[in-house]
Amino acid sequence: MICSNGGARTYTERRIAPRTKGHADASSDIRHAAGESIGLSRRATLPCTRSATRNWRRDAGLALPAVIAVGAAVAALTGTWFESALTESRRTRALSDRLIAFHAADAALEACTARLLRGGAPYIDAPASRREPDAWRRASALVAAEAFSPFPAWPMAAQPPRCLIEAWRGVGPQGSRAYLVTARGVGGHASSAVWLQSQIALRDGRVVVQRWRRVAAVHR
């Protein structure tokens, strides 16, 4: 008996009756020999079949953990890639909103300063002290009567930019009037706001001193 590749190749011994006997006896012997051959073949094939089944089950049992490990690794890599892509998308969106807000505030600051030079801009009077005006720090400052929007809208911005001008007593060259111009620009979301300021001194309708700065608004 030889087993190969999970199957069975069986060599059996066949007994053939002598041809010297009668035809009936010969046929009987042939049938008897064939029966014995089939029985031997079945008994020889059965162990090979059982062995092949055990080998297949063992191979399948070894392959299953490997398949599970590969699937888990692919799932982990996919999740990591998705998180990275989502984080990068959020970062790009936030940067885009900040750029929109910055350009809106910068344009508003320039437009409000030009309106102040023409003498047509509303402003808050200077306080009695010489300290820096801080009305812009109040949360309701940009909805006050003195605040205004130089543009009716701004591309891709949730709100149009707004300005607030405050007079600043005792600052700047002699004979000049000083102002603190505050502009706020908003990006695609109202939470993405950029605040810019210009400290400006005017004399005879001309700018004699101007300083620009970017601030982080701290409302109270």
Residue frames relative to the residue before (quaternion, step in Angstrom):
aa qw qx qy qz dx dy dz
M 1.0000 0.0000 0.0000 0.0000 0.00 0.00 0.00
I 0.0122 -0.7755 0.6307 -0.0251 3.62 -1.01 0.96
C 0.1652 -0.7711 0.6096 0.0802 3.64 -0.85 1.03
S 0.0598 0.8006 -0.5918 0.0722 3.58 -0.85 0.93
N 0.8662 0.0107 -0.0402 0.4980 3.57 -1.00 1.05
G 0.7208 -0.4546 0.2561 0.4562 3.58 0.87 0.89
G 0.6712 0.4701 -0.3208 0.4750 3.60 1.15 -0.19
A 0.3747 -0.7205 0.5243 0.2560 3.57 -1.14 -0.40
R 0.0785 -0.7414 0.6633 0.0649 3.48 -1.05 0.82
T 0.1004 -0.8422 0.5297 -0.0107 3.58 -0.45 1.14
Y 0.1432 -0.7525 0.6386 0.0733 3.42 -0.97 0.96
T 0.0297 -0.8112 0.5835 -0.0237 3.56 -0.60 1.08
E 0.4488 -0.6720 0.5300 0.2571 3.43 -1.25 0.44
R 0.1367 -0.8005 0.5820 0.0431 3.57 -0.65 1.13
R 0.2158 -0.7781 0.5815 0.0994 3.47 -0.87 1.02
I 0.1149 -0.7938 0.5969 0.0219 3.57 -0.65 1.14
A 0.4532 -0.6990 0.4860 0.2641 3.57 -0.83 1.00
P 0.5852 -0.5730 0.4332 0.3762 3.57 -1.12 0.57
R 0.4855 -0.6892 0.4676 0.2660 3.52 -1.03 0.85
T 0.5303 0.6481 -0.4115 0.3598 3.59 1.28 -0.09
K 0.6025 0.5586 -0.3674 0.4358 3.58 1.24 -0.34
G 0.6772 -0.4875 0.3678 0.4104 3.49 -1.34 0.05
H 0.6886 -0.5047 0.3377 0.3963 3.48 -1.33 0.42
A 0.6576 0.5119 -0.3155 0.4538 3.61 0.96 -0.82
D 0.6687 0.4881 -0.3145 0.4644 3.56 0.95 -0.86
A 0.6337 0.5365 -0.3319 0.4477 3.56 1.06 -0.79
S 0.6539 0.5064 -0.3196 0.4625 3.58 0.95 -0.85
S 0.6478 0.5204 -0.3246 0.4518 3.57 0.99 -0.81
D 0.6616 0.5005 -0.3115 0.4635 3.55 0.96 -0.83
I 0.6329 0.5346 -0.3364 0.4477 3.57 1.03 -0.81
R 0.6630 0.4924 -0.3118 0.4698 3.58 0.93 -0.89
H 0.6465 0.5199 -0.3253 0.4539 3.58 0.96 -0.80
A 0.6594 0.5042 -0.3036 0.4678 3.56 0.99 -0.87
A 0.6411 0.5210 -0.3274 0.4586 3.57 1.02 -0.81
G 0.6389 0.5250 -0.3306 0.4548 3.59 0.99 -0.80
E 0.6605 0.4957 -0.3143 0.4681 3.54 0.92 -0.85
S 0.6377 0.5381 -0.3291 0.4421 3.58 1.05 -0.81
I 0.6539 0.5040 -0.3123 0.4699 3.59 0.96 -0.87
G 0.6514 0.5185 -0.3208 0.4516 3.57 0.96 -0.87
L 0.6609 0.4972 -0.3098 0.4691 3.56 0.96 -0.86
S 0.6406 0.5338 -0.3263 0.4453 3.57 1.02 -0.85
R 0.6622 0.5024 -0.3093 0.4619 3.58 0.93 -0.89
R 0.6790 0.4876 -0.3033 0.4574 3.57 0.91 -0.90
A 0.6685 0.4947 -0.3067 0.4630 3.59 1.08 -0.66
T 0.6699 0.5109 -0.3002 0.4473 3.59 1.04 -0.79
L 0.6046 0.6114 -0.3572 0.3648 3.60 1.01 -0.81
P 0.6702 0.4702 -0.3380 0.4642 3.70 0.78 -0.74
C 0.6384 0.5251 -0.3399 0.4486 3.61 1.02 -0.74
T 0.6457 0.5196 -0.3219 0.4577 3.58 0.98 -0.83
R 0.6617 0.4972 -0.3084 0.4689 3.59 0.92 -0.87
S 0.6495 0.5139 -0.3199 0.4602 3.59 0.99 -0.80
A 0.6509 0.5092 -0.3188 0.4642 3.59 0.98 -0.82
T 0.6371 0.5240 -0.3304 0.4587 3.59 1.02 -0.77
R 0.6540 0.5049 -0.3174 0.4655 3.57 0.96 -0.84
N 0.6446 0.5191 -0.3252 0.4576 3.59 0.99 -0.82
W 0.6539 0.5126 -0.3160 0.4580 3.61 0.96 -0.86
R 0.6582 0.4984 -0.3136 0.4691 3.58 0.95 -0.85
R 0.6451 0.5135 -0.3310 0.4589 3.59 0.98 -0.77
D 0.6581 0.5017 -0.3126 0.4663 3.60 0.95 -0.84
A 0.6461 0.5118 -0.3196 0.4675 3.57 1.02 -0.82
G 0.6526 0.5172 -0.3158 0.4548 3.58 0.99 -0.77
L 0.6620 0.4855 -0.3081 0.4808 3.58 1.09 -0.66
A 0.6755 0.5091 -0.2993 0.4416 3.61 1.02 -0.74
L 0.5963 0.6118 -0.3693 0.3658 3.61 1.03 -0.71
P 0.6733 0.4703 -0.3340 0.4625 3.69 0.77 -0.78
A 0.6283 0.5341 -0.3429 0.4500 3.59 1.05 -0.72
V 0.6470 0.5092 -0.3165 0.4710 3.57 0.98 -0.84
I 0.6500 0.5101 -0.3160 0.4663 3.59 0.96 -0.85
A 0.6535 0.5157 -0.3172 0.4543 3.60 0.97 -0.85
V 0.6547 0.5001 -0.3134 0.4723 3.59 0.95 -0.84
G 0.6493 0.5177 -0.3166 0.4586 3.59 0.97 -0.82
A 0.6533 0.5059 -0.3132 0.4680 3.57 0.99 -0.83
A 0.6480 0.5149 -0.3238 0.4584 3.60 0.99 -0.80
V 0.6493 0.5071 -0.3161 0.4705 3.58 0.97 -0.84
A 0.6505 0.5117 -0.3169 0.4632 3.60 0.96 -0.84
A 0.6544 0.5092 -0.3167 0.4605 3.60 0.97 -0.83
L 0.6608 0.4977 -0.3096 0.4688 3.59 0.95 -0.85
T 0.6409 0.5199 -0.3245 0.4621 3.58 1.01 -0.79
G 0.6595 0.5046 -0.3103 0.4627 3.59 0.95 -0.85
T 0.6475 0.5130 -0.3187 0.4648 3.58 1.00 -0.83
W 0.6524 0.5080 -0.3155 0.4655 3.57 0.95 -0.86
F 0.6543 0.5164 -0.3208 0.4499 3.58 0.94 -0.84
E 0.6545 0.5056 -0.3125 0.4673 3.59 0.95 -0.86
S 0.6499 0.5119 -0.3190 0.4624 3.58 0.98 -0.82
A 0.6612 0.5012 -0.3093 0.4646 3.57 0.95 -0.86
L 0.6519 0.5119 -0.3162 0.4615 3.58 1.00 -0.81
T 0.6510 0.5091 -0.3154 0.4665 3.59 0.97 -0.84
E 0.6641 0.4978 -0.3072 0.4657 3.57 0.94 -0.85
S 0.6296 0.5302 -0.3343 0.4591 3.58 1.04 -0.73
R 0.6581 0.4993 -0.3090 0.4714 3.58 0.97 -0.83
R 0.6478 0.5160 -0.3218 0.4588 3.57 0.98 -0.84
T 0.6560 0.5072 -0.3097 0.4654 3.58 0.97 -0.84
R 0.6535 0.5084 -0.3143 0.4643 3.57 0.98 -0.83
A 0.6527 0.5098 -0.3196 0.4604 3.59 0.96 -0.83
L 0.6482 0.5090 -0.3186 0.4682 3.59 0.99 -0.83
S 0.6374 0.5251 -0.3259 0.4602 3.58 0.99 -0.80
D 0.6510 0.5098 -0.3141 0.4665 3.59 0.97 -0.85
R 0.6574 0.5107 -0.3153 0.4556 3.58 0.96 -0.83
L 0.6464 0.5128 -0.3248 0.4623 3.59 0.99 -0.76
I 0.6306 0.5196 -0.3312 0.4719 3.58 0.99 -0.80
A 0.6744 0.4955 -0.2939 0.4618 3.57 0.90 -0.95
F 0.6523 0.5211 -0.3264 0.4431 3.60 0.94 -0.83
H 0.6799 0.4797 -0.3000 0.4666 3.59 0.84 -0.92
A 0.6299 0.5250 -0.3385 0.4616 3.59 1.02 -0.71
A 0.6771 0.4837 -0.2956 0.4692 3.60 0.91 -0.89
D 0.6488 0.5238 -0.3207 0.4492 3.59 0.97 -0.82
A 0.6684 0.4817 -0.2994 0.4811 3.59 0.94 -0.86
A 0.6476 0.5162 -0.3215 0.4591 3.59 1.00 -0.79
L 0.6331 0.5341 -0.3355 0.4487 3.59 0.99 -0.80
E 0.6664 0.4918 -0.2994 0.4738 3.58 0.94 -0.84
A 0.6727 0.4965 -0.3025 0.4577 3.58 0.93 -0.87
C 0.6658 0.4980 -0.3084 0.4621 3.59 0.97 -0.80
T 0.6305 0.5193 -0.3334 0.4708 3.58 1.05 -0.73
A 0.6439 0.5121 -0.3213 0.4689 3.58 0.98 -0.80
R 0.6479 0.5024 -0.3221 0.4733 3.58 1.00 -0.73
L 0.6214 0.5304 -0.3387 0.4667 3.59 1.06 -0.69
L 0.6417 0.5251 -0.3213 0.4574 3.59 1.00 -0.79
R 0.6730 0.4807 -0.2962 0.4778 3.57 1.06 -0.67
G 0.4821 -0.6974 0.4144 0.3309 3.58 1.26 -0.21
G 0.6236 0.5696 -0.3424 0.4117 3.58 1.19 0.29
A 0.5440 0.6287 -0.3984 0.3875 3.59 1.20 0.31
P 0.4017 -0.6906 0.5358 0.2732 3.62 -0.91 0.81
Y 0.0101 0.7981 -0.6022 0.0167 3.58 -1.13 0.58
I 0.4925 -0.6283 0.5173 0.3083 3.53 -1.32 0.36
D 0.4992 -0.6724 0.4591 0.2963 3.60 -0.85 0.96
A 0.5674 -0.6129 0.4386 0.3319 3.52 -1.19 0.64
P 0.4684 -0.6533 0.5067 0.3114 3.60 -1.05 0.68
A 0.6823 -0.4977 0.3455 0.4092 3.55 -1.29 0.26
S 0.6921 0.4524 -0.2818 0.4868 3.60 1.03 -0.70
R 0.5130 -0.6532 0.4711 0.2971 3.54 -1.32 0.26
R 0.4170 0.7122 -0.4772 0.3021 3.57 1.19 0.15
E 0.6513 -0.5393 0.3704 0.3845 3.53 -1.25 0.48
P 0.5039 -0.6468 0.4706 0.3260 3.61 -0.90 0.85
D 0.0781 -0.8208 0.5656 0.0199 3.56 -1.00 0.79
A 0.2932 0.7679 -0.5223 0.2270 3.58 1.14 0.46
W 0.6051 0.5848 -0.3517 0.4101 3.58 1.10 -0.63
R 0.6052 0.5774 -0.3529 0.4193 3.58 1.20 -0.42
R 0.5808 0.5778 -0.3867 0.4234 3.60 1.15 -0.39
A 0.5714 -0.6386 0.3988 0.3267 3.54 -0.98 0.88
S 0.7282 0.4191 -0.2360 0.4882 3.59 1.07 -0.69
A 0.3645 0.7754 -0.4691 0.2142 3.61 1.24 0.09
L 0.7447 0.4292 -0.2362 0.4532 3.59 0.84 -0.93
V 0.6511 0.4242 -0.3517 0.5221 3.58 1.23 0.25
A 0.4238 0.6953 -0.4711 0.3392 3.58 1.26 0.21
A 0.6753 -0.5092 0.3489 0.4037 3.56 -1.28 0.34
E 0.6739 0.5077 -0.3016 0.4439 3.59 1.05 -0.68
A 0.6047 0.5485 -0.3625 0.4496 3.62 1.17 -0.40
F 0.0077 0.8038 -0.5940 0.0318 3.58 -1.09 0.65
S 0.3959 -0.6856 0.5616 0.2403 3.54 -1.35 0.36
P 0.3361 -0.7616 0.5134 0.2083 3.62 -0.59 1.03
F 0.7584 0.2301 -0.1434 0.5927 3.59 1.24 -0.41
P 0.5052 -0.6601 0.4525 0.3229 3.60 -0.99 0.70
A 0.7886 -0.0273 0.0385 0.6131 3.60 1.16 -0.56
W 0.2029 -0.7500 0.6129 0.1437 3.52 -1.35 0.21
P 0.5595 -0.6434 0.3947 0.3423 3.63 -0.85 0.94
M 0.8694 0.0582 -0.0988 0.4807 3.53 -1.00 1.06
A 0.5462 0.6004 -0.4072 0.4187 3.62 1.23 0.26
A 0.5169 -0.6507 0.4618 0.3101 3.55 -1.08 0.75
Q 0.7869 0.0859 -0.0297 0.6103 3.58 1.16 -0.64
P 0.5204 -0.6097 0.4731 0.3656 3.61 -1.13 0.45
P 0.5508 -0.6071 0.4414 0.3650 3.63 -1.09 0.52
R 0.1664 -0.7858 0.5908 0.0765 3.56 -1.20 0.63
C 0.2434 -0.7666 0.5835 0.1122 3.53 -1.30 0.54
L 0.0578 -0.7474 0.6588 0.0634 3.50 -1.35 0.44
I 0.1265 -0.7952 0.5918 0.0373 3.58 -0.77 1.08
E 0.0567 -0.7928 0.6068 -0.0060 3.56 -0.88 1.01
A 0.4119 -0.6915 0.5350 0.2567 3.57 -0.95 0.87
W 0.1843 -0.7876 0.5849 0.0608 3.55 -1.09 0.81
R 0.2775 -0.8096 0.5018 0.1253 3.54 -0.33 1.27
G 0.8649 0.1903 -0.1308 0.4457 3.54 -1.19 0.76
V 0.5959 0.5376 -0.3735 0.4652 3.61 1.15 0.47
G 0.7313 0.4058 -0.3045 0.4558 3.58 -1.06 0.70
P 0.7102 -0.4439 0.3239 0.4401 3.56 -1.29 0.12
Q 0.6318 -0.5431 0.3919 0.3903 3.54 -1.22 0.48
G 0.7910 0.2796 -0.2386 0.4891 3.51 -0.99 0.91
S 0.6309 0.5151 -0.3410 0.4694 3.61 1.24 0.07
R 0.3081 -0.7040 0.6017 0.2176 3.51 -1.34 0.26
A 0.2271 -0.7993 0.5486 0.0925 3.54 -0.80 1.06
Y 0.0751 -0.7818 0.6189 0.0100 3.53 -1.18 0.72
L 0.2463 -0.7113 0.6350 0.1733 3.50 -1.32 0.49
V 0.1146 -0.8033 0.5842 0.0182 3.56 -0.48 1.25
T 0.0740 -0.7982 0.5979 -0.0017 3.58 -0.72 1.11
A 0.0411 -0.7893 0.6126 -0.0058 3.58 -0.90 0.96
R 0.1236 -0.7801 0.6106 0.0571 3.53 -1.05 0.83
G 0.1018 -0.7793 0.6170 0.0395 3.54 -0.92 0.99
V 0.2132 -0.7749 0.5875 0.0946 3.56 -1.10 0.76
G 0.3898 -0.7258 0.5229 0.2187 3.56 -1.07 0.79
G 0.8116 -0.2370 0.1907 0.4988 3.54 -1.13 -0.67
H 0.7474 0.2301 -0.1565 0.6033 3.58 1.25 -0.43
A 0.5923 -0.6087 0.3960 0.3491 3.56 -1.06 0.74
S 0.6314 0.5560 -0.3402 0.4201 3.61 1.13 -0.54
S 0.6673 0.4765 -0.3042 0.4848 3.61 1.17 -0.43
A 0.1706 0.8029 -0.5409 0.1834 3.57 0.26 1.32
V 0.1454 -0.7566 0.6334 0.0731 3.54 -1.19 0.74
W 0.1771 -0.7870 0.5876 0.0623 3.55 -0.92 1.02
L 0.0304 -0.7807 0.6241 -0.0102 3.56 -0.93 0.99
Q 0.1126 -0.7989 0.5887 0.0492 3.55 -1.11 0.68
S 0.1252 -0.7581 0.6357 0.0750 3.50 -1.28 0.56
Q 0.1946 -0.7451 0.6288 0.1080 3.57 -0.83 1.03
I 0.0265 0.8397 -0.5312 0.1096 3.55 -0.39 1.25
A 0.1285 -0.7653 0.6272 0.0673 3.57 -1.12 0.77
L 0.1460 -0.8058 0.5729 0.0343 3.58 -0.80 1.08
R 0.0569 0.7623 -0.6443 0.0223 3.52 -1.18 0.67
D 0.8366 -0.0212 -0.0584 0.5443 3.54 -0.76 1.16
G 0.7051 -0.4908 0.2619 0.4397 3.56 0.99 0.87
R 0.6597 0.4670 -0.3118 0.4996 3.58 1.22 0.27
V 0.4857 -0.6454 0.5098 0.2961 3.54 -1.22 0.60
V 0.1205 -0.8021 0.5827 0.0512 3.57 -0.74 1.06
V 0.7767 0.0609 -0.0452 0.6252 3.59 1.18 -0.51
Q 0.1142 0.7821 -0.6080 0.0750 3.57 -0.98 0.83
R 0.0170 -0.7753 0.6308 -0.0265 3.54 -0.91 1.01
W 0.2083 -0.7829 0.5805 0.0820 3.53 -0.96 0.93
R 0.0905 0.7908 -0.6027 0.0558 3.56 -1.09 0.67
R 0.3218 -0.6998 0.6018 0.2113 3.49 -1.31 0.43
V 0.1123 -0.8167 0.5657 0.0186 3.55 -0.86 0.95
A 0.3356 -0.6683 0.6158 0.2479 3.50 -1.36 0.36
A 0.3551 -0.7731 0.4844 0.2036 3.55 -0.36 1.24
V 0.0655 -0.7610 0.6451 0.0184 3.54 -0.97 0.96
H 0.1590 -0.8285 0.5323 0.0701 3.56 -0.09 1.29
R 0.1378 -0.7844 0.5999 0.0768 3.54 -1.18 0.52
